[in-house]
Amino acid sequence: FVFDHMRGFFFSVCLLLILCQVYCYDVGRIGPMGKEVLQRLRNKKNFEKVTKSNSIDAKRYLLEKIAQVGRIPRTTLKDNEIVEACLELHSSPTLEAIDGAWRVVCSTVPFPRNIGPIKIEAKQNVDFQSRSCQNELNFIGLRVSFPAIFDTISDSSLLVEFTSLQLGPKIFTLHFPTAVQSTWYHTYTDPDLRIVRVMLNRDTFSFPFLEKSYNSSSFLVLTRDRGSARTIKRALLNAIQEEDEQNIRMLIDALAVTAPPSPKQIHKLLPGSFKVLWTTEAELLALTKLKACRGAFQTISTSTYEIKTNRVLSLNNLVDFGDSGFLSVSSSCEPGGEQIEQGKVPLYSRIFFRFKACRAKLWFGPELDLPPLGAGFFDVIYIDEDIRVSRDSRGDLQILQRRRLLDERQKEY
């Protein structure tokens, strides 16, 4: 497949415009929010201090808003909501933390999500040591690369220069007569998430008729590219076997940004019977480490009708000591509605529970009814047909595996 020079040049110009759409946007279209963003960037003191728990909630809120973009019509999800979510997060790590492979999951324009029916995948590979990065767009079977070099201009910002455009491996390369410059302000960076404010240098922009449209900047949200959710899940299960807590926590964070759960997944996959594979909950760890313990299990009502109508479900937690006894805690369980929000976390992934009964039997003693105390919630971080990853209201993590055999037996009754 061969392009002649003029067709190749025209196609390259079109792709360059796409690049500009991906990496820059007119804040004027965002309205007053844009002015607030720029003011905050000029004066970092305007950023509110956030606690660790609030930061986790703000990050989850942002990721869930982004997850909705592909499922909810554009007219029902305004850019302002994502901009506001970006503003809730702020950190000042060293710029070396941006080194490695990333993928763009959202910007304040439709690109790079799709162009009409055409889906676009945008990736970025940063080599901080050589001060270079490779930006890549993939769509309709084509790969377009935009090599760039950068210099640090502050502890949180880079001056980036795009030098050329390359179509495919060696199909066509367009070298820009003057490098296209932009400034990248990193307003938030952690091991798995980056929020970047990008401002285009109009003096290096070669398309005067578009100057008015690109007179300011936009947010880019990037997540660490650790492969597919399936790959991360496989590594997570291996880390559990190796009892590598640090790696487990890192992989949980990776799953959270790679495959945040949708309302449909919550409704379909929340019910069932699960075995606890790993947890940080101190009380449960104390029980499961006892020699007689055969495991900790959780069952959520499997009534599809109840899930669809958002009615209260039943949740039962069981610690099994075999012939030596058991500890069972029964609760009511209610998935939060998407239309209701508490703070900055959409409640379709937040599951509320209230203890109703507690029974215990130890060794050869009688069964005892204990007073149930309290209520709480857990957030579903990741869920599929095999596992569920949750974080409760105290910040404790749980990884549970579905007990398919028990589910099949329940269907017979």
Rosetta blueprint (number, residue, H / E / L):
1 F L
2 V L
3 F L
4 D L
5 H H
6 M H
7 R H
8 G H
9 F H
10 F H
11 F H
12 S H
13 V H
14 C H
15 L H
16 L H
17 L H
18 I H
19 L H
20 C H
21 Q H
22 V H
23 Y H
24 C L
25 Y L
26 D L
27 V H
28 G H
29 R H
30 I L
31 G L
32 P H
33 M H
34 G H
35 K H
36 E H
37 V H
38 L H
39 Q H
40 R H
41 L H
42 R H
43 N L
44 K H
45 K H
46 N H
47 F L
48 E L
49 K L
50 V L
51 T L
52 K H
53 S H
54 N H
55 S H
56 I H
57 D H
58 A H
59 K H
60 R H
61 Y H
62 L H
63 L H
64 E H
65 K H
66 I H
67 A H
68 Q H
69 V H
70 G L
71 R L
72 I L
73 P L
74 R H
75 T H
76 T H
77 L L
78 K L
79 D H
80 N H
81 E H
82 I H
83 V H
84 E H
85 A H
86 C H
87 L H
88 E L
89 L L
90 H L
91 S L
92 S L
93 P L
94 T L
95 L H
96 E H
97 A H
98 I H
99 D L
100 G E
101 A E
102 W E
103 R E
104 V E
105 V E
106 C E
107 S E
108 T L
109 V L
110 P L
111 F L
112 P L
113 R L
114 N E
115 I E
116 G L
117 P L
118 I E
119 K E
120 I L
121 E E
122 A E
123 K E
124 Q E
125 N E
126 V E
127 D E
128 F L
129 Q L
130 S L
131 R L
132 S E
133 C E
134 Q E
135 N E
136 E E
137 L E
138 N E
139 F E
140 I L
141 G L
142 L E
143 R E
144 V E
145 S E
146 F E
147 P E
148 A E
149 I E
150 F E
151 D E
152 T E
153 I L
154 S L
155 D L
156 S L
157 S E
158 L E
159 L E
160 V E
161 E E
162 F E
163 T E
164 S E
165 L E
166 Q E
167 L E
168 G L
169 P L
170 K L
171 I L
172 F E
173 T E
174 L E
175 H E
176 F E
177 P E
178 T E
179 A E
180 V E
181 Q E
182 S E
183 T E
184 W E
185 Y E
186 H E
187 T E
188 Y E
189 T E
190 D L
191 P L
192 D L
193 L E
194 R E
195 I E
196 V E
197 R E
198 V E
199 M E
200 L E
201 N L
202 R H
203 D H
204 T H
205 F L
206 S L
207 F L
208 P H
209 F H
210 L H
211 E L
212 K L
213 S L
214 Y L
215 N L
216 S L
217 S E
218 S E
219 F E
220 L E
221 V E
222 L E
223 T E
224 R E
225 D L
226 R L
227 G L
228 S L
229 A H
230 R H
231 T H
232 I H
233 K H
234 R H
235 A H
236 L H
237 L H
238 N H
239 A H
240 I H
241 Q H
242 E H
243 E L
244 D L
245 E H
246 Q H
247 N H
248 I H
249 R H
250 M H
251 L H
252 I H
253 D H
254 A H
255 L H
256 A H
257 V H
258 T H
259 A L
260 P L
261 P L
262 S L
263 P H
264 K H
265 Q H
266 I H
267 H H
268 K H
269 L H
270 L L
271 P L
272 G E
273 S E
274 F E
275 K E
276 V E
277 L E
278 W E
279 T E
280 T L
281 E L
282 A H
283 E H
284 L H
285 L H
286 A H
287 L H
288 T H
289 K L
290 L L
291 K L
292 A L
293 C L
294 R L
295 G E
296 A E
297 F E
298 Q E
299 T E
300 I E
301 S L
302 T L
303 S L
304 T H
305 Y H
306 E H
307 I H
308 K H
309 T L
310 N L
311 R L
312 V L
313 L E
314 S E
315 L E
316 N E
317 N E
318 L E
319 V E
320 D E
321 F L
322 G H
323 D H
324 S H
325 G E
326 F E
327 L E
328 S E
329 V E
330 S E
331 S E
332 S E
333 C E
334 E E
335 P E
336 G L
337 G L
338 E L
339 Q L
340 I L
341 E E
342 Q E
343 G L
344 K L
345 V E
346 P E
347 L H
348 Y H
349 S H
350 R E
351 I E
352 F E
353 F E
354 R E
355 F E
356 K E
357 A E
358 C E
359 R E
360 A E
361 K E
362 L E
363 W L
364 F L
365 G L
366 P L
367 E L
368 L E
369 D E
370 L E
371 P L
372 P L
373 L L
374 G L
375 A E
376 G E
377 F E
378 F E
379 D E
380 V E
381 I E
382 Y E
383 I E
384 D L
385 E L
386 D L
387 I E
388 R E
389 V E
390 S E
391 R E
392 D E
393 S L
394 R L
395 G L
396 D L
397 L E
398 Q E
399 I E
400 L E
401 Q E
402 R E
403 R L
404 R H
405 L H
406 L H
407 D H
408 E H
409 R H
410 Q H
411 K H
412 E L
413 Y L
